[in-house]
Amino acid sequence: MKSIDQLLGSVGIDTTQSILLTKVFLLVFAVLLFNFMVRRLFAHFAIQLKKTENEWDDALLDAARKPLAWGVWVVGMAWVVGIVSHAFDANTLTVVASLRDTFLIVLVSWFLVRLVNVVVAMLARPGKHRDAWDKTTVEAMGKLVKAAVIITAILALMQHFGFSISGVLAFGGVGGIAIGFAAKDMLSNFFGGLMIYMDRQFAVGDWIRSPDKEIEGTVEYIGWRITRIRTFDMRPLYVPNATFSSISVENPSRMKNRRFYETFGLRYQDQDKVQAITVAVKNMLLSHAAIDTQQTLMVNVNTFNAHSVDFFVYSFTKTTKWTEFHEIKQQLLGLIGDIVAQHGADFAFPTQTIQMMPQQTTATEDS
């Protein structure tokens, strides 16, 4: 009876190649199976970790899911090549090992960058037992950590491929001076962005304006080179970060109150009613729910104008929202108008009084 090898040989099949192909098939199948099991295990862990109150395990699992899946393929394929190494020459095995290490460095860096992104997103929103961190600060720290990870990965890859890191660092020290002079504006914008993150002049979502330049709108994005501001007519305004180091910036979004400051003019014929009107207006403000009575509140006669007796109202609302403030302002103006009408007075408008002098006649005697 012929053996299996003789039977395969009789039909023209090389038994050595068939065994090699069978091994490769089984090993690749094992890698696929292991990858499938890892994915199912991750899905099971994700369901279980969602039930816990700890957010960090969810962040770690989310960041590791894709890099680990690719890592299984990289290590698995390298393992397959190692098992069937007799079919390859030494140079091929060296290249495969080098590629394996390169991919592992890239995958570890990818995992760390994904982890930073997940942590930044998590800290920027409030949790069950913590408040949200300042979004601008969190994003700045995230960018710094990601930059450090990427630079470290590049240096590790250079070292892996035989480049001297000490030589690169020495060249970077000398070349950095030349680059600094050539990219002065870029560096000034970079440090300008760094100062924004450190000083916290404003954050994403704040309404800012500058009395020195025509800059006003809502901050949408703070980068290392520019800051994007959405103006009130919905146009994007891109401002270099270095600009903010040389101009004054107002941040109305951080005001604690909004000021209600108006001047009213009464007729001179209502001068005797001005005192009662100002007292009534002040009492109305003190009892109004939208007025912050802990802040300065004044209702006083201001001046005798050319056409009116003027009194001013100076107070602060509790709200800082622009739309709510104007609703309150409209209500207060109506109430003040009612108080003036209730006292039988009226607002003045420019008038002019002309006094007619009687014509003087002289008697003459007939001569």
Secondary structure, 3 states (H helix, E strand, C coil): CCCHHHHHHHCCCCHHHHHHHHHHHHHHHHHHHHHHHHHHHHHHHHHHHHCCCCCHHHHHHHHHHHHHHHHHHHHHHHHHHHHCHHHCCHHHHHHHHHHHHHHHHHHHHHHHHHHHHHHHHHHCCCCCCCCCCCHHHHHHHHHHHHHHHHHHHHHHHHHHCCCCHHHHHHHHHHHHHHHHHHCHHHHHHHHHHHHHHHHCCCCCCCEEEECCCCEEEEEEEECCCEEEEECCCCCEEEEEHHHHHCCCCECHHHCCCEEEEEEEEECHHHHHHHHHHHHHHHHHHHHCCCECCCCCCEEEEEEECCCCEEEEEEEEECCCCHHHHHHHHHHHHHHHHHHHHHCCCCECCCCCCCCCCCCCCCCCCCC
